[in-house]
Amino acid sequence: MKVSTRDTAAERERNSQFLVMLYRDLCYLHADMFKNLSAKETKKHFGDFYNSFLDKGAILRVSVPVHVSNELDRTRPELLSEDQQRRYAQEVQNMQTMEVLRQLEDFRQKRMMGMTPNEHELSQVENHYQTDRVPREMKEKAVAEMLLERLLEANPDVASLPEGTLTASSSGPSLQQEEVEPRLLELEQDPPNWRELASSEVLSKLSKKEMKRQEVINELFATEHAHVRMLSVLQTVFYRPLEREEIMSTTELDAIFPSLDDIIDLHCKSVLHSNLKRLRQEDGFVVKTISTPLLNRFNGSEGDWFQKLAARFCSHQSWALDLIKSRQKKDPRFNAFILDAESKPQCRRLQLKDIIPIEMQRLTKYPLLLENIAKSTEDNAERENIQQAAECCRKILNHVNEEVKYMENLLTLKDYQRRLDTSGLKPSNELYLEYKNFDLTTRSMLYEGALTWRVTKEKAIDVQGVLLGDLLVLLQKQDDKMLLKCQSKSIIAAQEGKQMLSPIIKLDSAFLREVATDRKAFYVIFTWDSGAQIYELVAQSVGERKLFFLSSRLQPPLSPIENGADPLKNNAGKNLYCFFSF
């Protein structure tokens, strides 16, 4: 059927008039938000309100009281006081009130006469059964967005609204200007439970085991949704404002939130989140197969990219938390910003230090969720594929754990290096010359633990044992310093610089044996150029000492009679490593 040009023009005219009314309604709602804004928020949002509705060049220009228009012509909007801004917003809203009421009355009359377009969608809203998961406001929002999308498709010449036009409901804004992306608005609402969306007919046909399976799949989707939401909080509430207000440099922010944008995109646009959402809708909210998106997400190139990003982000979290804590103490402006940001409703009463670790926490949940889905899956091939995806998750988690451990160890070594004092090596000139420029950070730390160094029966020193693979370093804490200090078994030997015990033990020339009289203690026998040195070191508990034997996976230590120097030299490093791995 051919549509005449006149009919098309008339339709466009009606749509154009409707959009004018829509803009008026948007202005009314936006003005209503100022009733619940703080002084600081009022300053921020009035600029958007002016640019969208009051400025003479605004695309959504509405009628403005003459005295308000004259005042805005004379004074820049940002120079007005908060009270003036609120008053002007109220007066603009009052001017729209009569027209909004007229529209509502016109709508009621047309509906009584059966002349209302989109009657089916409106009936869905009216007949919606409200629950905690799916409140009426959420249903209204979904229908309104759908109708607006249809309208904009029919009128592509008004399809791009200015940024910041409307960022929240009339109850008050929850998102800032940079957060008007539909994705972020959607994330603010928890997704409805699958039981509430699936039909009663479909539910009645499911077995008890399949119901359990759908519950876990729903949990996977809902928790992924919540996770992306909190990652977006890091981006929109902290990262972007800190950068925009120049409180921190981009370099500093990228160090605290490494690859944050990529992490969010991966979670939000990845096959896991998007495909789960699609599968729920296509299958009537009962997901039949899920293994393919899971394998695509955690295996192959997608899994490798996820592993790389997660490792980069999570490995910096300890450093980031320390930096934030230190910066808050030293920088009042930064501290004020963090406290203000943490008070926003998007943070859900969580502090920044609670939000940063969420990616690592999420990684630990994936294997458990996937295993639970597999347990309730009856199809053998589907179950095996889900179990394979769970195994891929575990490998990613193990890799990230190793990266986190490596970075935490490196940060510990950097802290020790900053506080390192080698002046205690001077009694032994040979040691001092070799280790005066000793740099702990050039080695990888395998473990560290508190020990007691029994130099003699009368002399015991608390030390921090740091295992560096090829070296065992015994550091003494003194105020803010970490001392490398030689010890002597006698005052005379110390005065003559002889028989000094080095705080640095080379593991390739050392072996150990147990101490028969103390279950927590062990000897380290170190062969030095000038002879052998014997160290007696004591762990913190019998349990820690026992863990050394359980973790070693080697033959039990030789008895004092069997324990010679040569047989254990090759395993000395391994024995020490196992001890410090408790």
Steps between C-alpha positions, in 0.01 A plus 500: 500500500643835397520768767440854379744782563222687682444208743874473563528873566201490735655209691826687534314808620321297768827343608666841504226637725536197723874561533436861601275371776761242591767768538265699722443195717873433518557857612228461765659182638852640485392812689334281762836338579638823649275458803722214621845628403774621732663838437795339323276282282279797415801688360596203284152424362377853438751540217353193327147624566579841351675361191222249432186708562563870576773620266364676191692259280393186690353222288242429773421868561181550703303807604684696770358777724606839370677616816694170516600532134612862554707406806667212314586737215684726747665237722684184415311200644798368698531836684151475646467386859361154571180654638450706183561195283243297694248787487536544125464125444180508708359795308573331166329186626196700617470647153480149352254368759176614336601358163607169658163475679320580173692218329401256773134593471513471122659157536227382737222611268658340193552177686137485607410535133742224395725742313822437695798365304708219652204386709645149533824624657313732738278213611812295577612770742160532668460125538855444617528307827754688708776311681825597668688376197276668244346818648246699301756775438727253323216380277398858420857589412538203268177580311583872481844427355346267239240757393758777483724282286212441257433872483861586430519236230203664330662844534875460442546884484451527888679168573798650686403669825760716673706325762370544853137565396359267759709279723252382761143493616331786683592344833853627454806433284711197574737535207722785385522645150756251374281212617204543266595199288201261476727218617568675831138597552403136449761384749347709778205260517544138605388264225170321574511139615441244227201349686314831477561526126442141393141392439324272747453244224876478439575482873257213554689283250842535667644225719637573846856460371438736207346757735821488704704542182300806395544651847880476473499637143285789624748556785786508248318761291385712796840504669672582169257789458578626852873460439494711184300761689765532771782512244311787336489675837882495505494661157223759534511593869877490554721477190334752268424770763853472644636552150253774404557702818878447463535358850719222362688469173398247236827316563421464871143390430612242245735359762217471756237377252708325230301404188172586675320600178609175333389295801155660493463454125608138532245424771217703349544428129650155528328184389425412863287801596348575161434138406350414837266793461408390147457136598264590782279698265508254209421193711214655692735564794577129530854452369539168318872499410766721650831321441585677172504857638683376810776334297522801269539721806762309696683301233701586189595855404215654699616316812861605442400865466285479813787339692740775392266785596396340830862433597599858420211647697510269802877498543495875565224498761724480810716783371190702406345460845824607670531802272139608560541466876824700497357766266193550719723576798717749312261667254188666655344565157538137398363382835196729470431372149520133607268554797248685283515234225459214748183663634327479160218245469675321212767379746234320704672586829831353385829684527752517217723251684207255493427546129852470356539127596170396336662373178716257697198393704303442181769273359470271801123464447500386135630142557249440781204629299595300193552181699155541654346544155679187380371296795140575398554444127369166372637509144846337509660709224363823645620406849852414380531830315387695805754312714767586242402867529527472880849354464597791274372735772720330757807535277429870454453540874827318576688719251353818647581378852862451397513850350345648813744312721796608285395865511433494874841341558664761277331780692619345825856483369480861384390600848784302658749644251386854584565432868812283456807585710822311414725675749480196729709301250813709561655274768543251218679693225455212257123506544477878494684528172281232345163623627535875566295568186272203555168542316220273616276593206730338245388160630166325532371442850367151558383556855557694820429420859585603855779298664706504815873480441671327794856628475594348837308355793491846655448700181187474285398754233164545331549518125299498180611210285480587130548214255627621162551171321880502512526687831350495846516852645451569870384859557477670839231761553623814673260794500428559131815322382568144395854415606741257337715437803772244566486315832772348713493225758742687730592860580869433438436353156285798415774744603756313288256467207523122502245221489224738394169346397375648175132611474516384136513126439583361157274200452717325243759439772262429791309204640269459798423254774239487773561594863431201722426709811251744340229393256462856372871549425740400223868545420634656184863402441671740267842428352698823470846553350648518847308201631150391599241706686202358685174692539223398735168643383161457669160519334199659668320177589518124495226503239708711265794269554281198417375671184857512379517119500151459350573746219848377414398184306854386564631222723497589871812681623789274589577427860806671657704182440397464137503871422833578336592810304518363146178294461270795569681775312300449183168523684589785732315766303191281459489419870520866595236594245263237637553625850410854405198388304295418808 
